[in-house]
Amino acid sequence: GPLVYGSTNLFTLSGGNGLGTAISYQVVAGPGLMVGSNKLAVLSGTGSIELKVTKAGDAYYENVETNFVIQVAKASQSIAFPAMADQLSTNHVTLSATASSGLPVNYTVVTGPAVLTGGNQLSFTNGGVVAVAAQQSGDTNYLAALAVTNTFTVTLVHVNEAPVANSQSVTTAEDTVVAIVLTGSDGEGSNLV
């Protein structure tokens, strides 16, 4: 199979004259780097690497050279997204997943009364079950990671906020008795009478 980005691979050859003459490897083109005499490191990209292999001659045999191409595939990656504890609706949470590739992780609210701002800041609009997914879509060197979803419960905290009165006006003749009822709502949208 193909080599994978971010790996170092050992080469061994068999055959030839069997006299123990030296075999050397040289990267001709592509994102490879020889490490030592027989290890190919793939640390700078994916695609094709062209190698030249040379077996030194001796008193009986001439030098032998051949070039071949090796394909380098994207590496896999995974996401670490620690489980989240249950939350209160007044909490604000900073999400902190990491990808094994070191690439940035993106978040989405899958379900529930949550709002994502600033890329990784989570707040809540009500009580209920929330599911948040962490994803990393990959790049030229890494495949997309499997998404990891955290699910937790948010408990609604009733906040005693000042009521908001609706604007009303009454016009009446002087010395007339008028019954006035004020209406409004609290911070959670419940009507006040």
ZITA-V774398 format. One record per residue. N is the residue number from 1. RES is the residue in three letters. PSI is psi as a letter, one per 20 degrees, with the letter a starting at -180 (* if undefined). D_CENTER is the distance of its C-alpha to the mean C-alpha in whole Angstrom. Layout:
BEGIN
n={N | N}
res={RES | RES}
psi={PSI | PSI}
d_center={D_CENTER | D_CENTER}
END
This chain:
BEGIN
n={1 | 2 | 3 | 4 | 5 | 6 | 7 | 8 | 9 | 10 | 11 | 12 | 13 | 14 | 15 | 16 | 17 | 18 | 19 | 20 | 21 | 22 | 23 | 24 | 25 | 26 | 27 | 28 | 29 | 30 | 31 | 32 | 33 | 34 | 35 | 36 | 37 | 38 | 39 | 40 | 41 | 42 | 43 | 44 | 45 | 46 | 47 | 48 | 49 | 50 | 51 | 52 | 53 | 54 | 55 | 56 | 57 | 58 | 59 | 60 | 61 | 62 | 63 | 64 | 65 | 66 | 67 | 68 | 69 | 70 | 71 | 72 | 73 | 74 | 75 | 76 | 77 | 78 | 79 | 80 | 81 | 82 | 83 | 84 | 85 | 86 | 87 | 88 | 89 | 90 | 91 | 92 | 93 | 94 | 95 | 96 | 97 | 98 | 99 | 100 | 101 | 102 | 103 | 104 | 105 | 106 | 107 | 108 | 109 | 110 | 111 | 112 | 113 | 114 | 115 | 116 | 117 | 118 | 119 | 120 | 121 | 122 | 123 | 124 | 125 | 126 | 127 | 128 | 129 | 130 | 131 | 132 | 133 | 134 | 135 | 136 | 137 | 138 | 139 | 140 | 141 | 142 | 143 | 144 | 145 | 146 | 147 | 148 | 149 | 150 | 151 | 152 | 153 | 154 | 155 | 156 | 157 | 158 | 159 | 160 | 161 | 162 | 163 | 164 | 165 | 166 | 167 | 168 | 169 | 170 | 171 | 172 | 173 | 174 | 175 | 176 | 177 | 178 | 179 | 180 | 181 | 182 | 183 | 184 | 185 | 186 | 187 | 188 | 189 | 190 | 191 | 192 | 193}
res={GLY | PRO | LEU | VAL | TYR | GLY | SER | THR | ASN | LEU | PHE | THR | LEU | SER | GLY | GLY | ASN | GLY | LEU | GLY | THR | ALA | ILE | SER | TYR | GLN | VAL | VAL | ALA | GLY | PRO | GLY | LEU | MET | VAL | GLY | SER | ASN | LYS | LEU | ALA | VAL | LEU | SER | GLY | THR | GLY | SER | ILE | GLU | LEU | LYS | VAL | THR | LYS | ALA | GLY | ASP | ALA | TYR | TYR | GLU | ASN | VAL | GLU | THR | ASN | PHE | VAL | ILE | GLN | VAL | ALA | LYS | ALA | SER | GLN | SER | ILE | ALA | PHE | PRO | ALA | MET | ALA | ASP | GLN | LEU | SER | THR | ASN | HIS | VAL | THR | LEU | SER | ALA | THR | ALA | SER | SER | GLY | LEU | PRO | VAL | ASN | TYR | THR | VAL | VAL | THR | GLY | PRO | ALA | VAL | LEU | THR | GLY | GLY | ASN | GLN | LEU | SER | PHE | THR | ASN | GLY | GLY | VAL | VAL | ALA | VAL | ALA | ALA | GLN | GLN | SER | GLY | ASP | THR | ASN | TYR | LEU | ALA | ALA | LEU | ALA | VAL | THR | ASN | THR | PHE | THR | VAL | THR | LEU | VAL | HIS | VAL | ASN | GLU | ALA | PRO | VAL | ALA | ASN | SER | GLN | SER | VAL | THR | THR | ALA | GLU | ASP | THR | VAL | VAL | ALA | ILE | VAL | LEU | THR | GLY | SER | ASP | GLY | GLU | GLY | SER | ASN | LEU | VAL}
psi={r | q | r | q | p | j | r | p | p | p | p | q | q | r | a | a | i | j | j | j | q | q | p | q | q | p | p | g | q | a | l | r | p | p | o | b | i | k | p | o | p | n | j | k | a | r | c | q | p | p | q | p | p | p | o | q | r | a | h | h | q | r | q | p | q | q | q | r | p | p | p | o | r | q | q | r | r | r | p | o | n | q | q | p | r | q | r | q | i | i | q | p | p | o | q | m | q | q | q | h | i | i | q | q | q | q | q | q | o | g | r | r | m | q | p | p | q | j | h | j | p | p | r | q | i | a | q | a | p | p | p | p | q | p | q | o | i | r | b | i | h | q | r | q | q | p | q | p | p | p | p | r | p | p | p | p | p | o | p | n | q | p | q | o | q | q | p | q | q | p | p | r | q | q | k | p | p | p | p | p | p | p | q | a | q | a | i | j | j | p | q | p | *}
d_center={27 | 25 | 23 | 20 | 18 | 18 | 21 | 25 | 27 | 31 | 33 | 37 | 40 | 43 | 46 | 48 | 51 | 50 | 52 | 49 | 49 | 45 | 42 | 40 | 37 | 36 | 33 | 34 | 31 | 27 | 24 | 26 | 28 | 31 | 31 | 34 | 36 | 35 | 31 | 28 | 25 | 22 | 20 | 20 | 19 | 20 | 23 | 26 | 28 | 32 | 34 | 38 | 39 | 43 | 45 | 48 | 51 | 54 | 58 | 58 | 55 | 53 | 50 | 47 | 44 | 41 | 38 | 35 | 32 | 29 | 26 | 22 | 19 | 16 | 14 | 12 | 9 | 8 | 6 | 9 | 10 | 13 | 16 | 17 | 21 | 23 | 23 | 26 | 26 | 27 | 24 | 21 | 18 | 15 | 12 | 10 | 7 | 6 | 5 | 9 | 9 | 9 | 6 | 5 | 3 | 5 | 8 | 11 | 14 | 15 | 19 | 21 | 23 | 20 | 19 | 16 | 17 | 15 | 12 | 12 | 15 | 16 | 20 | 22 | 25 | 27 | 27 | 26 | 23 | 19 | 16 | 13 | 10 | 6 | 4 | 3 | 7 | 8 | 11 | 14 | 14 | 11 | 11 | 8 | 7 | 9 | 8 | 9 | 12 | 14 | 17 | 20 | 23 | 24 | 28 | 30 | 32 | 35 | 35 | 39 | 38 | 41 | 43 | 42 | 46 | 46 | 49 | 52 | 56 | 59 | 62 | 66 | 69 | 71 | 72 | 70 | 68 | 64 | 62 | 58 | 55 | 52 | 49 | 45 | 42 | 40 | 36 | 35 | 37 | 40 | 43 | 46 | 49}
END
